[in-house]
Amino acid sequence: MQVFPYPMRSWLVVPAIERDNLRAAMASVADIVVLDMSRNVTGSGLATARTDIRNILSRPRPSDGDGNGKNRLRFFVQINQLDGPHSQSDLDAVMPGAPDGIMLPGARGGRDIERLASRLSVCEAVHGLDDGQTAIAARAPATAEVMFAMDTFAGASPRLCALAWDAPALMADIGASQARDQSGQWTAPMTSARSACLFAAHAANVRPINTSFADRADQPGLTLEVNAAARDGFCGMMSVDPAQVPIINTTFSSDV
């Protein structure tokens, strides 16, 4: 598996418009905080979110005191859909702050990774950043269409560091009413998507990242989910709450 110079066990996603939650996220022990401006951020809120993210990225970043910054808090920014009207403006707004990576929601295959990588090269040159320093994490599969293109992520770009499957987005795309059955197990369509992400990530030599566990109060359920993901070959997990992060970090081993 491709080696990146920092751990990627826990990915704590926080909407960029939720300032209180942003502060809680930055005080967490997450390996990566994903500053999300792609979901429920519209109109004037998008401009505010871009400004807030730029300000966050411009501040000194917390470190664990290891002396080389390997374990400092990392920031990825989840931009809007690549073909939508906002993605380039998102990049123009946040790239001066040198995020560690960009998370691409609804990635449709390797071609989207190539296109985003090209845009990032331009942004890095404009803002005096090292070429290739900005990683890419893709959320896929998020639609039924992408299930038939998961093999195209392999070789798309050396920037690609992770694939994370997106259960809520996939549910919406196929019109599923539930992601889990009565026993709490993933339904057959969700299991297929989970496996597709796992195999595609390993084939691409990047980290497979499990989708988030939605029930913030169900610690036993979270523990079962994290253990199952680690057992099956995932290297990390998305998170929706700072309280979930310690369980995720403890279960997944750091490979750096």
N, C-alpha and C positions, 0 to 999 in steps of 0.2 A: 504494500500500500504506500502511496506517495506520502512522504513525511513533510509536515508543515511544522514550523518552529514554535508552536504553542498548542496547548490542549484544546479539544473541541468536544468535550463530553456533554456539557449543558448549554443549551441555546435558549436564553430567556427572552421571549418576544414581548415587547411592550409598545402599545400604540403611542406614536409620537405626540399626540394631543393630550395625553394623560400625564400631566406634570408631576402629580403626587406619585404615580406609579413609576415614572422615570427615576425619581429620586430613590425610591425603594429598590429599583433594579440596579442602580449604580452602587448601592450599598450591599448588594447580594454577593454571594460567592460564585456566581455563574462564570463559566469560562468565557462565554460570549453573550453580550446583550445585543439583541436585534431591535434596532429602532425602526419601528414599522410605520410607514406613511402610505401604505397601500390599501388599508382596510378602514372604512368608516372615517376617512379623512377627505373632505371635499371643500370646494370653494375657498373662502378666506382661511379656513382651518388648515388647508394644505400649505399656504404661504407661511402661516405661523409655525407649522410643524417643521418646515424646512429651516426656518430661522432658529428654532429651538435645537434642532439636530446639529446645525452648524456651530452653535454656541457650545454644545456638549463636546463635540469633537475637538474644539479649539482649546479646551481646558487640559491641564496636566492630568494624566490618567493614573488611577491607583495602581500600585504594585505591591507584591507580597514581600518585597525587600530581598529578592534573590540576587540582586546586583546586576542582572543582565536583562531584566524586563520580560523574561520568557513567560512568566505567569501573571503579568499585569492584565487588567480587564481589557477585553477586546470589544470593539464595536463593529457590527455589520449594520448596514442600512437596507431595509427592505423597500425597494422602489416600487412604482406602479408598473403595470403590465408593459412589456417592452414595446408592443405595437400601439399602445394607447397614446393620448395626447400629452401625458405628463412625465414620462420616464426620462426624457432628455433633460427637461427642466429640473427634475429631481437630482440627476447627476451633476448638473451645472451648479446646483445649490450646495451640495454636500461634499463634493470632491475636494474643494479647497481645504476642508478639514481633515483630509487624509484618513478616511475610514479604513479599518483593517480589511473590510470586504463589503461586497454588495450581495444581498440576497434577492434572487429573481423569483417572484411568484409566478405560477402558471407557466413555467418553462416548457416549451413544446418539443424540445429535442436539442441535439447538438448544434444545430444552426443558430438557435437563439443564444447559446453560449458564445459562439463565434462572433455574433453581432455585438453582444454586450462587451466582449473582450476588446473588440475594435474601438468601441466608444470609450472604454476605460483607458486605452492607450493614448487616445487624443487628450482626454481630460488630464492624465498624468503629465503629458508633455506641456500642456497649457499651464498647469499649476506647479511645475517644477518638482514633481514626484518621480521616484524611480520607476522606470518602465517595468510593469509586471508586478508591482508591489501590492496591488489591490486584488484580493482573492474574490472568487465567485462561489456562492452556494446557491443551488437551485432547488426550488420546491417542485418536485415531480415524482409520481404523477399527480396532477390536480384535475385532469379531465380524462374522459374515456379515450379521446383521440391519442393522447400521449402514451397510453398503454402500449400502442403499436409502434412507438418510436424510442423506447427506452434504450435500445442498443446504440443509438446515435450519440449518446453522451460521451462514450469512450473516445478519447483522442481529440475532443472538441477544442480544448484549450488547457495549457498548463496552469492557468488561473483556477480552474475548477477544483474545489477542495472538498465538496460535500454534496450529496443528494438527500433531500428530506421529503418524504411523501406527505401529502396534505389531505388528511381525511375529511375535514369540513368542506373544502373546496370540491373534492371529488363527489361527496354526497350530493351537494347542490347541483353538480353537473349532470349526474345520472338520475336525479330525482329520488334518491333513496331517503326513506323516512327514518331509518336507524342505521347506526354504524356497528352496533353490537347486538347480539341475540340475547335471549332471556338469561342465559348463563353468564353473560358478561364477556363472551368471546367475540372477536371480530366476525362480522358476517362474511359470506363467501366473496362478494366483490371487494370488500376492504382487505381481506386476506390476500387476494390476488394482487392488489395494488402494493401492499406491504412487501410481498415477495419480489415484485417487479423492481421496486426501489432497491431492495437489498442486493439482488443479483446485478442490476445495472451499475450500482455504485462499486461493487467489487470488481466488475468487469472493467470499469473505467479507472480503477486504482485510486478511488477517492473514498471518503468516509460516508457510510450509510447512516442516516439519522432518522430515528423513529419519530412519528408524529406525536403531538402533545397529548397529554391525558387531561381531559376536560374537567373532570370533577375535582375541584380544588380541595374539597373536604375529605375525600376518600384516600387517606394515606395507605391503608392496606391494599386497595386496588392499584394505586400508583406503584407500590413496591412490586406487586405481581407483574405489572406491565413492564417495568424497567428490567426486572430479572429475566423475563421472557425475551425482551429485545436483546439483552446482552448474550443470553444463551444462544440465540439464533444467528448472531454475527453482526448486529448493529454496533456502532462505535459511540453513539451518543443519542440524545433525545431532545426534542423541542420541549419547552416549558411555558406555562402560562402564569406561573406564580413563583415568587422567590422562595416560598416555603418548600417547593418541590425540588429545588436545586440540590440541596445536600444529599438527598436520596440518589439522585441521578449521578452526582459526582462520585459518591461512594461505590456505586455499582459498576460504573464503567471505569476501566483502568486508563490512565494517561499513557500515551505512547511516545511522549517527548520528554 
